[in-house]
Amino acid sequence: MKTIVVPFDFSPYSLAALKTAQKISSKSGAKIICVTVIPSEIDFDKLSNAAKQKYKELWEQKEEAERILPEYIQEVAPAKAAILQDIRIGVPYELILRVADEHLADLIVMGAYGKGYTPGKFIGSTIQKVLRKSKVPVLTVKEALDGNDFRKLAFASTFHPGAKVAFDKIKPLVKTFKSSVHLVFVNTPAKFTSSAEIKEGMDRFQSGNEEIVFHQHTYNDSEAEKGIISFCEEMGIKWLAVVTGNHEKSPSYLISTTETVLFKGEVGVLSVKV
């Protein structure tokens, strides 16, 4: 793992994301790029310098962020390694993904909520769009994860063939922390699966990953999302990997398993696409 992108909007959740990224960086040596976006429908990256001068208020906000961000970050989340800071103007989710693409990021770490969050509110549209559109894994947190938290990972799946492909994308992170991986299949009445089928899928998933310690679990619940959350709570697991389907073009009101677990649970959720 070489590069981590952290969206930072000065909220407590973005601070938790930055501290989590620092913990990963300290173990892996990855550089951190902290991206702060001044929200605007205008894509400044595509304007000429002359055109940019017309938007004085946005320029002033950008200059203020450039002035206060380095000192603020050093005060609230000091780190031995330098944090690169990238301040942009435009649509937040578009620029977060653009920065990740420009720097060939291996991982995005972001807060579950953004600035202006109120209790009980569903995850914000920026987080939802990053989760759905990102080409790289996205770790979303409500609280900062420390070294001990990374020692146990829950990997929730139906263990279809694509799950193994997705796991390969996060395997470097798993190996960095020498995490034990708890494979969990949530069996529900609506989609009941036999124990033999579940074991066959898990065994196939583990094949070729003999250097990693796995534990297999079948958890029964009325709904997959409830079962995933309850399993993590009972096992004391603080971060969870979920294979996310292709919801890029789905309307926002169609909520995925990943989004539901993130909203209702307290664990850090690592979203991985096949």
C-alpha positions in Angstrom: 0.0 0.0 0.0 1.6 3.2 -1.2 -1.0 6.0 -1.2 -4.1 6.8 1.0 -6.5 9.7 0.2 -8.4 11.2 3.1 -11.2 13.7 2.5 -11.0 16.3 5.2 -13.7 18.9 6.0 -12.7 19.8 9.6 -15.6 17.6 11.0 -14.9 15.2 13.9 -15.6 12.3 11.5 -13.0 13.5 9.0 -10.6 13.8 11.9 -11.3 10.2 12.9 -10.6 9.2 9.3 -7.3 11.0 9.2 -6.2 9.4 12.5 -7.1 6.0 11.1 -5.2 6.7 7.9 -2.2 7.7 10.0 -2.3 4.4 11.8 -2.3 2.5 8.5 0.5 4.8 7.2 2.7 4.1 10.3 2.5 0.4 9.6 2.7 0.4 5.8 4.7 3.5 5.0 1.9 4.8 2.7 1.8 8.5 2.0 -1.3 10.4 3.0 -3.0 12.9 0.7 -5.5 15.0 2.6 -8.0 16.6 0.2 -10.2 19.4 1.2 -12.9 20.6 -1.2 -14.5 24.0 -1.2 -18.1 23.1 -2.3 -19.2 24.6 -5.6 -21.0 23.5 -8.7 -18.1 25.2 -10.6 -15.3 22.8 -11.6 -12.3 25.1 -11.0 -9.9 22.5 -12.4 -11.3 23.0 -15.8 -11.3 26.9 -15.8 -8.6 29.1 -17.2 -6.7 31.3 -14.7 -8.5 34.3 -16.1 -11.9 32.7 -15.5 -11.0 31.7 -12.0 -10.4 35.3 -11.0 -14.1 36.0 -11.4 -14.9 34.0 -8.3 -13.4 36.0 -5.6 -15.4 34.5 -2.7 -14.3 31.0 -3.6 -10.7 32.0 -4.0 -10.8 33.6 -0.5 -12.2 30.4 1.0 -9.5 28.4 -0.7 -6.7 30.7 0.5 -8.1 30.5 4.1 -8.1 26.7 3.9 -4.5 26.8 2.6 -3.5 29.0 5.5 -5.2 27.2 8.4 -5.2 23.6 7.3 -1.5 22.7 7.8 -1.3 24.1 11.3 -4.7 22.7 12.3 -3.8 19.2 11.1 -0.5 19.3 12.9 -2.2 20.3 16.1 -5.1 17.8 16.1 -3.4 14.8 14.4 0.4 15.2 14.6 2.3 12.6 12.6 6.0 11.8 12.0 5.4 11.5 8.2 4.4 14.6 6.3 0.8 14.8 5.1 0.3 16.2 1.6 -2.5 18.6 1.4 -4.6 19.2 -1.7 -7.3 21.9 -1.6 -9.8 22.1 -4.5 -12.9 23.9 -5.5 -15.8 22.0 -7.0 -18.2 19.1 -6.4 -16.8 17.2 -3.4 -17.3 13.6 -4.5 -16.0 14.3 -8.0 -12.8 15.9 -6.7 -12.2 13.2 -4.0 -12.4 10.6 -6.7 -10.3 12.7 -9.1 -7.5 13.1 -6.5 -7.6 9.4 -5.8 -7.3 8.7 -9.5 -4.5 11.3 -10.1 -2.4 9.8 -7.3 -3.2 6.2 -8.1 -4.5 5.8 -4.5 -4.7 2.3 -3.0 -7.3 3.3 -0.4 -9.7 6.1 0.5 -10.4 6.6 4.2 -13.3 8.9 5.1 -15.6 9.8 7.9 -19.1 8.3 7.9 -20.6 11.8 8.0 -19.5 15.2 6.8 -19.6 18.7 8.2 -23.1 19.7 9.3 -24.2 16.3 10.3 -27.2 16.0 12.7 -27.9 12.9 14.8 -30.2 10.3 13.1 -29.4 11.5 9.6 -28.6 8.9 7.0 -25.1 9.0 5.5 -24.5 12.0 3.3 -24.7 12.1 -0.5 -20.9 12.7 -0.8 -20.1 9.5 1.1 -22.7 7.5 -0.7 -21.4 8.6 -4.2 -17.8 7.9 -3.3 -18.8 4.5 -2.1 -20.7 3.8 -5.3 -18.2 5.2 -7.8 -14.8 4.6 -6.3 -12.6 2.2 -8.2 -10.4 1.6 -5.1 -11.5 0.3 -1.6 -13.1 2.8 0.7 -12.8 2.5 4.5 -15.5 4.6 6.2 -15.3 5.2 9.9 -17.3 6.8 12.7 -14.4 6.6 15.2 -10.7 6.3 14.7 -9.3 2.8 14.5 -6.1 2.0 16.3 -3.6 -0.9 16.0 -5.5 -3.3 18.2 -8.7 -2.7 16.2 -7.0 -3.8 13.0 -6.0 -7.2 14.4 -9.5 -8.8 13.7 -11.3 -8.2 10.4 -14.8 -9.5 9.6 -15.3 -10.4 6.0 -19.1 -10.6 5.3 -20.0 -12.3 2.0 -22.0 -15.0 0.3 -18.6 -16.2 -0.9 -19.4 -16.2 -4.6 -16.4 -16.4 -6.9 -16.0 -12.6 -7.1 -15.5 -12.3 -3.4 -12.0 -13.8 -3.7 -11.1 -11.2 -6.4 -12.3 -8.4 -4.1 -10.3 -9.8 -1.2 -7.1 -9.7 -3.2 -7.5 -5.9 -3.3 -7.4 -5.6 0.5 -5.0 -8.4 1.2 -2.0 -6.1 1.5 -3.8 -4.2 4.2 -4.7 -7.4 6.0 -1.1 -8.6 5.8 0.3 -5.3 7.0 -1.6 -5.7 10.3 -1.4 -9.5 10.4 -5.1 -9.5 10.8 -7.0 -12.6 11.5 -10.0 -12.7 9.1 -13.4 -13.9 10.4 -15.4 -15.1 7.4 -19.1 -14.6 8.1 -22.1 -15.8 6.1 -25.4 -14.5 7.5 -28.1 -17.1 6.9 -31.6 -15.7 6.6 -35.0 -17.5 6.3 -35.6 -15.7 2.9 -32.3 -17.0 1.5 -31.5 -20.1 3.4 -28.3 -21.9 2.5 -27.1 -25.3 3.7 -24.1 -25.6 5.9 -22.4 -27.7 3.3 -22.8 -25.0 0.6 -21.5 -22.3 3.0 -18.4 -24.3 3.9 -17.7 -25.1 0.3 -17.8 -21.5 -0.6 -15.6 -20.5 2.3 -13.0 -23.2 1.6 -12.8 -22.1 -2.0 -12.4 -18.5 -0.8 -9.5 -19.5 1.5 -7.6 -21.5 -1.1 -4.4 -19.8 -2.1 -4.4 -17.6 1.0 -2.7 -20.0 3.3 -0.5 -17.3 4.8 -3.6 -15.6 6.4 -5.4 -16.9 9.5 -9.1 -17.5 8.8 -12.0 -18.4 11.0 -15.3 -19.5 9.5 -18.7 -18.5 10.9 -22.3 -18.9 10.0 -24.6 -16.4 11.7 -28.4 -16.7 11.7 -30.6 -13.6 11.6 -33.8 -12.3 10.0 -31.9 -9.8 7.8 -28.3 -9.9 6.5 -27.5 -6.3 7.6 -28.7 -7.0 11.2 -26.8 -10.2 11.3 -23.5 -8.6 10.2 -23.8 -5.8 12.8 -24.7 -8.2 15.6 -21.9 -10.6 14.7 -19.3 -7.8 14.9 -20.7 -6.6 18.2 -20.6 -10.1 19.7 -17.1 -10.8 18.4 -15.7 -7.4 19.4 -14.7 -6.7 15.8 -14.2 -3.0 14.9 -13.8 -3.2 11.2 -15.6 -5.0 8.5 -15.1 -5.7 4.8 -18.1 -6.0 2.5 -18.0 -6.8 -1.2 -20.1 -3.9 -2.7 -22.1 -4.5 -5.9 -22.2 -2.1 -8.8 -24.6 0.5 -7.6 -23.1 3.4 -9.5 -26.2 4.1 -11.5 -28.7 3.2 -8.8 -30.9 5.9 -7.4 -29.9 7.2 -3.9 -33.2 5.8 -2.4 -32.2 2.2 -3.2 -29.9 1.5 -0.2 -27.2 -1.2 -0.4 -26.1 -3.6 2.3 -22.9 -1.6 2.7 -24.7 1.7 3.2 -27.2 0.2 5.7 -24.5 -1.4 7.8 -22.5 1.8 7.8 -25.6 3.8 8.9 -26.9 1.4 11.6 -23.6 0.0 12.9 -20.6 1.4 14.7 -17.8 -0.5 12.9 -15.6 0.8 10.3 -16.8 -0.4 6.9 -14.3 -1.3 4.2 -16.2 -1.3 0.9 -14.5 -3.4 -1.9 -15.7 -3.9 -5.5 -14.9 -6.9 -7.6 
